[in-house]
Amino acid sequence: MTRFEIGCWTYFPLARAWKELARDYHDLGLTNPMTPAFRDGDDPADMLRLLDQFHALDMQVILYDDRVSAHTCVNTDEQAYRVLFRRSLEQFGSHPAVMGFYVGDEPDAAAASQFFRIARIQREMAPQLMPFLNLLPWFDWIGERLGAPAYGPYLDRAVTEGNLRQIGYDCYTQMWEGDTGYDVYFNNLREMRDASNRHGIPFCSTLLCTGHYDYACPDQDDFRWQISTAAALGAKAITYFYAAGIEPSDNYRHFPINTFGQRTEAFGWLAEENKVFRARFSNLLMQLTCEKSAFTLKAYGGLGLLEPDDTLYTAHNSKGINMLISTFTGPDRTRYRVVVNLDRKRNVEARLNFFPHVKAEKLGWNNVWEPCRGYEDPVGALSGSEDSVAMWMGPGQMEILREIPL
């Protein structure tokens, strides 16, 4: 992976694809969506035409070929699976729009071995492609279902047995009421980051763009918050559940693209946040490694509270708003701080203080680094600050600071 990929889950059959599907996904700010499902009886020419449209828009896809998914092939032996996958590769595997094939979603203990085996076979037969396997998230009750006493060993097993080029999972508890799901959400991000660092491969976090079950419908501030927090914990790709609500069930609602293929209010919100993130942050973050993360007021998910280190000694604000501070390093060991306003409704003036032997610069537009300083408000609402950094941040907003030794 050379760019920060943004995708979406796509569950409807190829026959339900509409003429402007590729353009809609592109305009939503996606780079790596899943295709509609190709099933026995479908015409490969229809999928190839859709792949041509994605390629023309500089997008690569996860090809959902249901004939070779782990769900369809859960009882298929290895030799027979190789025959099936060879057919898929011959039909679609060499198309430049194909990043990889969909393996499957959320294997439990009974299915894990077969899912991992299928991912490994796909890597062996098409080493230039990236199999897409989505894992279950960790809850404190889920160990028996996963067949593992803790999440770390389960992730290590998936990487090793599946020979994965990327690990990924989905977690939506961040959209429970208040902060009731934050421990689960940040614990999963922390575990994924640590596994990613252990194995030297990126991880993908599935975020929520459509309300359902006990998960609220995200608004624009929620989209920004989710993108920022996933990126601040080291994700190198994100995907959304799920963007186009063809034939919705239960209480699924407020899709970015509704059941009639129309763009909704949520489409504009999500498109703007995806595009702002890609324009401002994604290129730099692909080059950096997340070393540690902490909160300023209340800790979640096994992460701690911010403690002074050799360059940064405080981070605070006057509103008592919790902030997330992550430390990243670049290939040349330059240190970066990623700051996120964790409030979803309120603005905050985040203030950070560095020791005198470093100065901080903030990443602006067009990859320009700007000097940091306190604000001077001409109407007197704010006075000049003696803090090293003082910056206004909207709900869920992220900023990146670079440390320059003096």
NUDRENFI-396273 format. One record per atom (N, C-alpha, C): x, y, z. Coordinates in steps of 0.1 Angstrom, whole numbers, padded with zeros to 4 digits, always signed. Each point is the difference from the previous one (the first is absolute). Example, Ala and Ser with C-alpha at 12.3 -4.5 7.8 and 13.67 -1.06 7.14 Angstrom:
2
+0132-0057+0078
-0009+0012+0000
+0009+0012+0000
-0004+0011-0007
+0009+0011+0000
-0008+0011+0008
***
This chain:
406
+0008-0012+0000
-0008+0012+0000
+0009+0012+0000
-0003+0009-0009
+0008+0013-0001
-0009+0012+0004
-0013-0002+0000
-0008+0012+0004
-0010-0005+0011
-0005+0009+0008
-0010-0003+0010
-0013-0003-0007
-0004-0013+0001
-0011-0004-0008
-0013+0002+0009
-0011+0005-0007
-0013+0002+0006
-0010-0008-0008
-0007-0009+0006
-0009-0009-0007
-0014-0001+0006
-0008-0009-0004
-0013-0002+0006
-0004-0015-0003
-0008-0005+0009
-0006-0013-0003
-0011+0001-0010
-0001-0010-0008
-0011+0000-0010
-0006-0014-0001
-0012-0002+0004
-0007-0013+0002
-0009-0003-0011
-0005+0009-0008
-0011-0003-0010
+0006-0007-0012
-0008-0008-0007
+0005-0007-0012
+0003+0009-0011
+0009-0005-0009
+0004+0007-0012
-0012+0005-0008
-0010-0008+0000
-0012+0004-0008
-0006+0013+0005
+0002+0004+0012
-0006+0012+0006
+0009+0012-0001
+0011-0002-0006
+0009+0012-0003
-0007+0010-0009
+0002+0013+0002
-0006+0010-0008
+0011+0006-0009
-0004+0008-0010
+0009+0005-0010
+0012+0008+0006
-0004+0008+0010
+0010+0010+0006
+0006-0005+0013
+0000-0013+0002
+0006-0006+0012
+0014+0005+0003
+0009-0003-0010
+0014+0004+0001
+0002+0015+0003
-0008+0008-0008
+0001+0015+0002
-0005+0003+0014
-0010-0006+0005
-0005+0004+0014
+0010-0004+0010
+0006-0012-0001
+0011-0003+0010
+0012+0009-0001
+0003+0004-0012
+0011+0009-0002
-0003+0013+0007
-0012+0006-0003
-0003+0013+0006
-0002-0001+0015
-0002-0012+0005
-0001-0001+0015
+0013+0000+0006
+0011+0001-0008
+0013+0001+0006
+0007-0013+0002
-0006-0011-0006
+0006-0013+0002
+0011-0003-0011
+0009-0008+0004
+0011-0005-0009
+0000-0015-0002
-0006-0007+0009
+0001-0015+0000
-0013-0007+0005
-0011+0003-0007
-0012-0007+0004
-0001-0014-0003
-0009-0007+0006
-0003-0014-0004
-0010+0001-0012
+0001-0010-0009
-0009+0000-0011
-0013-0007+0004
-0011+0002-0007
-0012-0009+0002
+0004-0015-0002
-0008-0008+0006
+0003-0015+0000
-0002-0006-0014
+0011-0007-0005
-0001-0007-0012
-0003-0015+0004
-0011-0005-0006
-0004-0014+0004
-0002-0009-0012
+0000-0013+0002
-0003-0009-0011
-0011+0005-0008
+0001-0001-0013
-0010+0005-0010
+0002+0014-0004
+0008+0008+0007
+0002+0014-0005
+0010-0001-0012
-0001+0011-0008
+0009+0001-0012
+0012+0007+0004
+0012-0006-0002
+0013+0007+0003
+0001+0013-0007
-0006+0001-0012
+0002+0013-0007
-0006+0011+0008
-0011-0002+0007
-0006+0011+0008
+0009+0004+0011
+0007-0009+0007
+0010+0004+0010
+0012+0007-0006
+0004-0005-0012
+0012+0007-0006
-0004+0014-0004
-0012+0003-0005
-0004+0013-0003
+0001+0009+0012
-0005-0005+0011
+0000+0008+0013
+0015+0002+0004
+0008-0010-0001
+0015+0002+0003
+0006+0010-0009
-0003+0001-0012
+0005+0010-0009
-0004+0014+0005
-0012+0001+0005
-0005+0013+0005
+0008+0004+0012
+0002-0009+0009
+0008+0003+0012
+0014+0004-0004
+0006-0007-0009
+0014+0003-0004
+0001+0013-0006
-0010+0004-0008
+0000+0014-0006
+0000+0011+0010
-0005-0003+0012
-0001+0010+0011
+0012-0002+0010
+0010-0008-0004
+0012-0002+0009
-0004-0006+0013
-0009-0010-0001
-0004-0008+0012
+0004-0014-0002
+0004-0007+0011
+0001-0014+0001
-0010-0006+0009
-0004-0012-0002
-0011-0006+0007
+0003-0013+0007
-0008-0003+0009
+0000-0014+0006
-0011-0007-0008
+0004-0010-0008
-0010-0007-0008
-0007-0011+0008
-0013+0002+0001
-0009-0009+0007
-0005-0011-0010
+0008-0010-0001
-0003-0012-0008
-0006-0010+0009
-0013-0001+0001
-0006-0009+0010
+0003-0015-0002
+0004-0003-0013
+0004-0014-0003
+0012-0005+0008
+0009+0010+0004
+0012-0004+0007
+0001+0006+0014
-0011+0005+0005
+0001+0005+0014
+0000-0011+0010
+0005+0002+0011
+0001-0010+0011
-0014-0005+0004
-0009+0009+0000
-0014-0003+0004
-0006-0011-0010
+0003+0002-0013
-0005-0010-0010
+0008-0012+0001
+0013+0001+0002
+0009-0011-0001
+0004-0006+0013
-0008+0002+0010
+0004-0004+0014
+0003-0015+0001
-0006-0008-0009
+0002-0015+0000
+0007-0005-0012
+0007+0009-0007
+0007-0003-0013
+0014-0004+0004
+0005-0011-0005
+0014-0004+0003
+0009+0008-0008
+0013-0001+0003
+0010+0010-0005
+0002-0002-0015
+0000-0012-0005
+0002-0002-0014
-0012+0006-0008
-0012-0003+0004
-0011+0005-0007
-0001+0016+0001
+0004+0005+0011
+0000+0015+0001
+0010+0006-0010
+0012-0006-0001
+0010+0005-0010
-0006+0001-0014
-0008-0010-0003
-0006+0000-0014
-0010+0011-0001
-0008+0002+0010
-0009+0011+0000
+0007+0014-0001
+0010+0002+0009
+0007+0013+0000
+0007+0002-0013
+0006-0010-0006
+0007+0002-0013
-0010+0005-0010
-0012-0005+0000
-0010+0006-0010
-0002+0015+0003
-0002+0003+0013
-0002+0014+0003
+0012+0009-0004
+0012-0005+0002
+0012+0007-0004
+0000+0002-0015
-0003-0010-0007
+0000+0001-0015
-0010+0010-0005
-0012+0001+0007
-0010+0009-0004
+0002+0014+0004
+0006+0002+0012
+0000+0014+0006
+0014+0004+0006
+0008-0010+0003
+0012+0003+0008
+0010+0009-0006
+0001+0001-0013
+0010+0008-0007
-0005+0014-0002
-0013+0003+0003
-0005+0014-0003
+0007+0010+0009
+0004+0011-0005
+0008+0010+0009
-0009+0006+0011
-0013-0002-0001
-0009+0006+0011
-0001-0009+0012
+0005-0013-0001
-0001-0010+0010
+0012+0001+0010
-0003+0004+0012
+0010-0001+0011
+0001-0014+0006
-0011-0006+0001
-0001-0013+0006
-0014-0005+0000
-0002-0013+0005
-0013-0006+0000
-0004-0001+0015
-0013+0001+0002
-0007-0001+0013
+0001-0015+0004
+0006-0002+0012
+0001-0013+0006
-0012-0003+0009
-0003+0009+0009
-0012-0003+0009
+0000+0010+0011
-0010-0002+0009
-0003+0009+0011
-0002-0007+0013
+0007+0004+0010
-0003-0004+0014
+0000-0015+0002
+0011-0007-0003
+0000-0014+0003
+0001-0003+0015
-0008-0010+0004
+0000-0004+0014
+0010-0012+0001
+0000-0006+0012
+0010-0010+0002
-0002-0012-0009
-0012-0003-0003
-0003-0012-0009
+0004+0003-0014
+0000+0012-0005
+0003+0003-0014
+0013+0006-0002
+0007+0004+0011
+0013+0008-0002
+0010-0008-0009
+0002-0012+0003
+0011-0008-0008
-0003+0001-0015
-0012-0002-0004
-0003+0000-0014
+0001+0014-0006
-0004+0010+0008
+0001+0014-0005
+0015+0004-0002
+0008-0004+0010
+0014+0003-0001
+0007-0008-0011
-0004-0012-0002
+0005-0008-0011
-0003+0006-0014
-0012+0005-0001
-0004+0006-0013
+0008+0013-0002
+0002+0008+0010
+0009+0012-0002
+0014-0004-0004
+0005-0011+0006
+0014-0004-0003
+0000-0005-0015
-0010-0008-0004
+0000-0005-0014
+0000+0012-0010
-0009+0010+0003
-0001+0012-0008
+0014+0007-0001
+0007+0001+0011
+0013+0007+0000
+0010-0009-0009
-0001-0013+0002
+0009-0009-0007
-0002+0001-0015
-0013+0000-0004
-0003-0001-0014
+0001+0014-0007
-0002+0011+0008
+0001+0013-0006
+0007+0009+0010
+0013-0001+0001
+0008+0008+0010
-0001+0015-0002
-0004+0004-0012
+0000+0014-0003
-0013+0006+0005
-0010-0008+0005
-0013+0005+0005
+0000-0001+0015
-0010+0007+0006
-0002+0001+0014
-0013-0006+0004
+0000-0012+0005
-0013-0006+0005
-0006+0009+0011
-0013+0002-0001
-0008+0008+0010
-0007-0009+0010
+0005-0001+0012
-0006-0008+0010
-0004+0009+0012
-0012+0000+0004
-0004+0008+0011
-0003-0008+0012
+0007+0004+0012
-0001-0008+0012
-0010+0006+0010
-0004-0009+0009
-0009+0005+0011
+0008+0009+0009
-0008+0010+0006
+0007+0008+0010
+0000-0007+0013
+0007+0005+0010
+0001-0006+0013
-0010+0006+0010
-0007-0008+0007
-0008+0003+0011
+0005-0009+0012
-0003+0004+0012
+0005-0008+0011
-0007-0013+0002
-0011-0002-0008
-0007-0013+0000
+0002-0009-0012
+0009+0005-0010
+0000-0007-0013
+0011-0010-0001
+0008-0002+0010
+0011-0009-0001
-0004-0014-0005
-0010-0006+0006
-0004-0013-0003
-0005-0001-0015
-0007+0010-0005
-0004+0000-0013
+0012+0001-0010
+0010+0007+0004
+0012+0001-0009
+0010-0012+0002
-0002-0007+0011
+0009-0011+0003
+0014+0005+0004
+0000+0012+0007
+0013+0006+0004
-0003+0006+0014
+0010+0000+0009
-0001+0006+0013
+0001+0015+0000
+0006+0006-0011
+0002+0014-0001
+0001+0004-0015
-0002+0013-0003
+0000+0004-0014
+0013-0001-0007
+0011+0003+0007
+0013+0000-0006
+0004-0013-0006
-0002-0011+0007
+0003-0013-0006
-0008-0004-0012
-0013+0004+0001
-0009-0002-0012
+0005+0008-0012
+0004+0012+0002
+0005+0008-0011
+0013-0006-0006
+0009-0004+0009
+0012-0006-0004
-0002-0013-0008
-0010-0008+0004
-0003-0012-0007
-0006+0003-0014
-0008+0010-0001
-0006+0004-0013
+0011+0004-0009
+0009+0008+0004
+0011+0005-0008
+0009-0011-0005
+0003-0009+0010
+0010-0011-0003
-0007-0011-0009
-0011-0005+0004
-0007-0010-0008
-0005+0005-0013
-0005+0012-0001
-0005+0006-0012
+0010+0006-0009
+0012+0002+0005
+0011+0007-0007
-0005+0013-0005
-0007+0008+0009
-0007+0012-0004
+0010+0011-0003
-0004+0009-0010
+0007+0012-0002
-0006+0012+0007
-0012-0002+0006
-0007+0010+0007
-0010-0007+0010
-0001+0006+0012
-0010-0005+0009
-0011+0010+0001
-0012-0004+0003
-0012+0009+0001
-0011-0006+0008
-0009+0009+0004
-0011-0004+0009
-0010+0011+0000
-0011-0003+0006
-0011+0011+0001
-0004+0001+0015
-0003+0013+0004
-0005+0002+0013
-0008+0013+0000
-0012+0000+0005
-0009+0011-0001
-0005+0005+0014
+0006-0005+0011
-0004+0004+0013
+0002+0015+0002
+0008+0007-0008
+0002+0014+0002
-0013+0008-0003
-0010-0007-0006
-0013+0006-0003
-0011-0005+0010
+0004-0006+0011
-0009-0001+0011
-0002+0013+0007
-0009+0001+0009
-0003+0013+0006
+0012+0004+0009
+0003+0013-0001
+0010+0006+0008
+0014-0007-0003
+0007-0002+0011
+0013-0007-0001
-0001-0015+0004
-0012-0005+0000
-0001-0014+0006
+0007-0010-0008
+0003+0002-0013
+0007-0009-0008
+0014+0003-0003
+0005+0011+0006
+0014+0004-0003
+0011-0010+0005
-0002-0006+0011
+0010-0010+0005
+0002-0011-0011
-0011-0005-0005
+0001-0011-0010
+0006+0006-0013
-0004+0011-0004
+0005+0006-0012
+0015+0003+0000
+0004+0006+0011
+0015+0004+0000
+0008-0012+0004
-0005-0010+0007
+0007-0012+0002
+0003-0008-0013
-0010+0000-0008
+0002-0007-0013
+0010+0008-0009
-0001+0013+0000
+0010+0007-0007
+0014-0002+0005
+0002+0000+0013
+0013-0002+0007
+0005-0014-0004
-0008-0010+0001
+0004-0014-0003
+0004-0001-0015
-0008+0006-0009
+0003+0000-0014
+0014+0007-0003
+0001+0012+0006
+0013+0007-0002
+0012-0008+0005
-0001-0007+0011
+0011-0007+0006
+0003-0012-0009
-0011-0007-0005
+0003-0012-0009
+0006+0005-0013
-0005+0011-0005
+0005+0006-0013
+0015+0003+0002
+0004+0006+0011
+0014+0003+0003
+0008-0013+0001
-0005-0010+0007
+0007-0013+0002
+0003-0007-0013
-0009+0001-0009
+0001-0008-0013
+0005+0009-0012
+0000+0013+0002
+0005+0008-0011
-0010+0001-0011
-0013-0001+0002
-0010+0001-0010
-0010+0010+0004
-0007+0007-0009
-0010+0010+0004
-0013-0006+0005
-0008+0008+0007
-0013-0005+0004
-0011+0009-0005
-0012-0005-0003
-0011+0007-0005
-0011-0001+0011
-0006+0012+0003
-0011+0000+0009
-0013+0004-0007
-0010-0009+0002
-0013+0003-0005
-0008+0009+0009
-0004+0012-0005
-0008+0010+0007
-0014-0001-0004
-0008+0007+0008
-0015+0000-0003
-0005+0012-0007
-0007-0002-0011
-0006+0011-0007
-0015-0001-0001
-0006-0011+0005
-0014-0003+0000
-0005-0005+0013
-0010+0007+0006
-0006-0004+0012
-0008-0013-0001
+0001-0008+0011
-0007-0012+0000
+0001-0006+0014
-0009-0010+0003
+0000-0006+0013
+0001+0010+0011
+0009+0000+0010
+0001+0010+0010
+0011+0011-0003
+0004+0000-0013
+0009+0010-0004
-0007+0012-0006
+0004+0012+0004
-0006+0012-0005
+0004+0003-0014
-0008+0008-0007
+0004+0005-0013
+0010+0011+0001
+0012-0002-0006
+0011+0010+0001
-0004+0013-0007
+0004+0011+0006
-0001+0013-0008
+0015+0004-0004
+0001+0011-0005
+0014+0004-0006
+0010+0000+0011
-0003+0005+0012
+0010+0000+0011
+0004-0014+0004
-0010-0009+0000
+0003-0014+0003
+0009-0006-0011
-0002+0003-0012
+0009-0005-0011
+0014+0005+0003
+0002+0013+0002
+0013+0006+0003
+0006-0007+0012
-0007-0002+0011
+0005-0006+0012
+0005-0014-0003
-0008-0008-0007
+0005-0014-0003
+0012+0000-0008
+0001+0008-0011
+0012+0000-0008
+0012+0004+0008
-0002+0011+0008
+0012+0005+0007
+0005-0010+0011
-0009-0006+0007
+0004-0010+0010
+0007-0012-0005
-0006-0005-0011
+0006-0012-0007
+0014+0004-0005
+0001+0011-0007
+0013+0004-0005
+0010+0003+0011
-0004+0006+0011
+0008+0003+0011
+0006-0012+0008
-0007-0012-0002
+0005-0012+0006
+0008-0009-0011
+0002+0006-0011
+0009-0006-0010
-0006-0008-0011
-0013+0001-0002
-0006-0006-0012
+0006+0005-0012
+0002-0009-0010
+0005+0004-0013
-0010-0001-0011
-0013-0004+0004
-0011-0002-0009
-0013+0000+0008
-0010+0006-0005
-0013-0001+0006
-0010-0004-0011
-0011-0006+0005
-0011-0004-0009
-0013+0003+0008
-0011+0001-0007
-0013+0003+0007
-0010-0010-0002
-0008-0002+0011
-0011-0009+0000
-0013+0009+0002
-0009-0001-0010
+0004-0002-0014
-0007+0010-0008
+0006+0004-0012
-0003+0013-0006
-0013+0000-0008
-0004-0011-0006
-0011+0000-0009
-0011-0010+0005
-0011+0005+0004
-0010-0008+0007
-0010-0006-0010
+0005-0009-0008
-0009-0007-0009
-0008-0010+0008
-0013+0000-0001
-0009-0009+0007
+0004-0001+0015
-0002+0011+0008
+0004-0001+0014
-0010-0008+0008
+0005-0005+0011
-0009-0007+0009
+0002+0005+0015
-0008-0006+0009
+0000+0004+0014
-0001+0016+0001
+0008+0006+0008
-0001+0015+0001
+0012+0007-0006
+0005-0006-0011
+0011+0006-0007
-0006+0013-0007
+0007+0011+0001
-0005+0012-0006
+0010+0011-0001
-0003+0010-0008
+0009+0012-0002
+0013-0004-0007
-0001-0008-0010
+0011-0004-0008
+0005+0012-0008
+0013+0002-0002
+0005+0010-0010
-0006-0001-0013
-0003-0013-0005
-0007-0002-0013
-0012-0009+0004
-0012+0005-0003
-0011-0007+0005
-0005-0011-0009
-0010-0007+0004
-0005-0012-0008
-0003+0003-0014
-0002+0012-0004
-0004+0004-0013
+0013+0005-0008
+0011-0001+0006
+0013+0004-0007
+0001+0015+0001
-0007+0007+0009
+0001+0014+0001
+0010+0005+0011
+0007+0011-0002
+0009+0005+0010
-0009+0007+0011
+0004-0002+0012
-0008+0006+0011
+0009+0011+0007
-0006+0006+0010
+0008+0010+0008
+0013-0006+0005
-0001-0013+0005
+0012-0006+0005
+0011-0002-0010
-0004-0001-0013
+0010-0001-0011
+0009+0012+0000
-0006+0012+0001
+0009+0012+0000
+0008+0001+0012
-0005-0003+0012
+0008+0000+0012
+0012-0009-0001
-0002-0013-0004
+0011-0009+0000
+0010+0003-0011
-0005+0004-0012
+0009+0004-0011
+0009+0011+0004
-0005+0010+0007
+0009+0011+0004
+0010-0004+0010
-0003-0008+0010
+0009-0005+0010
+0011-0009-0006
-0004-0009-0009
+0009-0009-0007
+0010+0008-0008
-0005+0010-0007
+0009+0008-0009
+0009+0009+0008
-0005+0006+0011
+0009+0009+0008
+0011-0009+0006
-0003-0012+0005
+0010-0008+0006
+0010-0004-0011
-0004-0004-0011
+0009-0004-0011
+0009+0012-0004
-0006+0012-0001
+0008+0011-0005
+0010+0005+0011
-0003-0001+0013
+0008+0006+0010
+0010-0010+0006
-0005-0012+0003
+0008-0009+0009
+0004-0013-0006
-0007-0006-0009
+0002-0014-0003
+0014-0003-0006
+0006+0008-0008
+0013-0002-0006
+0010-0001+0011
+0000+0009+0009
+0010+0000+0011
-0002-0012+0009
-0012-0003+0004
-0002-0011+0009
+0004-0013-0006
+0000-0002-0013
+0005-0013-0006
+0015-0002+0003
+0007+0011+0003
+0014-0001+0002
+0004-0001+0014
-0009+0001+0009
+0003+0000+0015
-0005-0012+0007
+0006-0003+0012
-0004-0011+0009
-0005+0006+0013
-0011-0005+0004
-0006+0004+0013
+0007-0008+0011
+0007+0008+0009
+0008-0006+0011
-0009-0001+0013
-0007+0010+0003
-0008+0000+0012
-0012+0010-0001
-0010-0002+0009
-0011+0008+0000
-0005+0002+0014
-0006+0011+0004
-0004+0003+0013
-0011+0011+0000
-0008+0000+0011
-0011+0010+0001
+0005+0010+0010
-0007+0012+0000
+0004+0011+0009
-0008+0000+0013
-0012-0006+0000
-0009+0001+0011
-0006-0013+0005
-0005-0008-0010
-0006-0013+0003
+0005-0010-0009
+0006-0012+0005
+0006-0010-0009
-0010-0011-0003
+0002-0005-0012
-0009-0011-0005
+0009-0011-0006
-0006-0012+0000
+0005-0011-0009
+0014-0004+0003
+0005+0001+0013
+0013-0005+0003
+0011+0010-0003
-0004+0012-0005
+0010+0011-0001
+0000+0008+0012
+0011+0007+0003
+0001+0008+0012
-0003+0014-0002
+0003+0008+0011
+0000+0014-0001
+0013+0006-0004
+0000+0011-0006
+0012+0006-0005
+0010+0003+0011
+0012-0004-0002
+0011+0003+0010
+0011+0008-0007
+0007+0009+0007
+0011+0007-0007
+0010-0010-0005
+0006+0004-0012
+0012-0008-0005
+0011+0010-0002
+0009-0003-0008
+0012+0008-0001
-0002+0013-0009
-0012+0001-0006
-0002+0012-0008
-0014+0007+0003
-0010-0008+0003
-0013+0006+0003
-0004-0002+0014
-0003+0011+0007
-0003-0002+0014
-0015+0003+0004
-0008+0007-0007
-0014+0002+0003
-0008+0001-0013
-0013-0004+0002
-0010+0003-0010
-0013+0002+0007
-0006+0011-0002
-0012+0004+0008
-0009+0010-0008
-0012+0003+0006
-0008+0010-0006
-0009+0005+0012
-0007+0011-0003
-0007+0007+0011
-0014-0006+0002
-0005-0009-0009
-0013-0005+0001
-0002-0013+0007
+0012-0006+0004
-0001-0013+0006
-0004-0011-0011
+0004+0002-0012
-0003-0010-0011
+0012-0010-0001
-0004-0012-0001
+0010-0011-0002
+0006+0001-0014
+0013-0002-0001
+0007+0000-0012
+0008-0013-0001
+0003-0004-0013
+0008-0012-0003
+0013+0005-0005
+0011-0004+0005
+0013+0004-0005
+0008-0013-0004
+0004-0001-0012
+0008-0012-0005
+0013+0005-0004
+0010-0008+0002
+0014+0003-0004
+0003-0009-0012
+0004+0006-0011
+0005-0008-0012
+0014+0004-0003
+0007-0010-0007
+0014+0003-0004
+0000-0003-0015
+0009+0008-0007
+0002-0002-0014
+0013-0009-0002
+0003-0003-0013
+0011-0008-0003
+0013+0006+0004
+0001+0014+0001
+0012+0006+0005
+0000+0003+0015
-0010-0006+0007
-0002+0001+0014
-0005+0013+0005
-0004+0009-0010
-0007+0012+0004
-0013-0004+0008
-0003+0008+0010
-0011-0003+0009
-0012+0009-0004
-0012-0006+0000
-0012+0007-0004
-0011-0002+0012
-0008+0010+0002
-0011-0002+0010
-0013+0002-0008
-0009-0010+0002
-0013+0001-0006
-0010+0003+0011
-0007+0011-0001
-0009+0005+0010
-0014-0001-0005
-0009-0005+0008
-0015-0002-0003
-0008+0006+0011
-0009+0009-0004
-0011+0005+0009
-0010-0011+0001
-0002-0007+0012
-0009-0011+0001
-0014+0004+0003
-0003+0013+0001
-0014+0004+0002
-0007+0000-0014
-0012-0005+0000
-0007-0001-0013
-0009+0012-0003
-0001+0009+0010
-0009+0011-0002
+0007+0014+0002
+0010+0000+0008
+0006+0013+0004
+0014+0003-0007
+0002+0012-0002
+0013+0005-0005
+0009+0001+0012
+0013-0001-0002
+0010+0001+0011
+0012+0008-0005
+0006+0008+0009
+0013+0005-0003
+0010-0009+0007
+0006-0008-0008
+0010-0010+0005
+0013+0008+0002
+0006-0003+0012
+0013+0007+0003
+0010-0011+0004
+0012+0000-0006
+0011-0009+0003
+0012+0008+0004
+0008-0006+0009
+0013+0006+0004
+0011-0009-0002
+0010+0004-0008
+0012-0007-0003
+0012+0006+0008
+0009-0009+0003
+0012+0005+0007
+0008+0009-0010
+0008+0009+0006
+0006+0011-0009
+0010-0005-0011
+0004-0013+0001
+0010-0004-0010
-0007-0006-0013
-0013+0002+0000
-0007-0004-0013
-0011+0011-0003
-0003+0002-0012
-0011+0008-0004
-0010-0009-0008
-0012+0004-0001
-0010-0008-0007
-0005+0008-0012
-0003-0007-0011
-0006+0005-0012
-0012-0008-0003
-0011+0007-0006
-0012-0007-0003
-0002-0002-0015
-0004-0012-0003
-0002-0003-0015
-0013+0007-0005
+0002+0008-0010
-0011+0008-0006
-0003-0007-0013
-0006+0008-0009
-0004-0005-0013
+0012+0000-0009
-0001-0009-0010
+0010-0002-0010
+0014-0004+0006
-0001-0008+0010
+0012-0005+0007
+0010+0011+0005
-0006+0012+0003
+0008+0011+0005
+0000+0000+0015
+0012+0000+0006
+0001+0001+0015
+0000+0014+0005
-0010+0003+0009
-0002+0014+0005
+0006+0001+0014
+0005+0012+0003
+0005+0002+0014
-0012+0000+0010
+0002-0005+0012
-0010+0000+0010
+0001+0012+0009
-0011+0006+0004
+0000+0011+0010
-0013+0002+0006
-0001+0007+0010
-0013+0003+0006
-0008+0010-0008
-0013+0000+0002
-0009+0009-0008
-0001+0014+0007
-0002+0009-0009
-0003+0014+0005
-0013+0004-0007
-0011+0001+0008
-0013+0003-0005
-0002+0015+0000
-0003+0006-0011
-0001+0015+0000
-0012+0005+0008
-0010-0008+0003
-0011+0005+0008
+0002-0004+0015
+0011-0006+0003
+0003-0002+0014
-0005-0013+0006
-0006-0008-0008
-0006-0013+0005
+0011-0009+0005
+0012+0001-0007
+0011-0008+0004
+0012+0009+0000
+0009-0003+0009
+0012+0007+0001
+0012-0008-0005
+0011+0006-0002
+0012-0007-0005
+0004-0011+0011
+0005-0011-0005
+0003-0011+0009
+0015-0002+0001
+0004-0003+0012
+0014-0004+0002
+0002-0015-0002
-0010-0007-0003
+0001-0015-0003
+0008-0001-0013
+0007-0012-0001
+0007-0002-0013
-0010-0001-0012
-0011-0006+0002
-0010-0002-0010
-0014+0004+0005
-0007+0008-0007
-0014+0002+0003
-0008+0000-0013
-0009-0009-0001
-0007-0002-0013
-0015-0003+0002
-0009+0006-0007
-0014-0003+0001
-0003-0012-0008
-0008-0009+0006
-0003-0013-0006
-0015-0002+0001
-0006-0004-0011
-0014-0003+0000
-0003-0014+0006
-0012-0004+0001
-0003-0014+0005
+0006-0011-0008
+0008-0008+0007
+0006-0011-0007
+0012+0004-0009
+0004+0012+0000
+0010+0005-0009
+0014-0006+0004
+0008-0002-0010
+0014-0005+0002
+0009+0010-0005
+0012+0002+0006
+0011+0008-0005
+0013-0008+0002
+0010+0003-0008
+0013-0007+0001
+0010+0011+0002
+0008-0003+0011
+0011+0009+0003
+0014-0007-0003
+0009+0007-0004
+0014-0005-0003
+0009+0006+0010
+0009-0008+0007
+0010+0006+0009
+0013+0003-0007
+0005+0012+0002
+0013+0004-0006
+0010+0002+0011
+0010-0008+0001
+0010+0003+0011
+0007+0013-0002
+0002+0008+0011
+0007+0013-0001
+0015-0002+0004
***
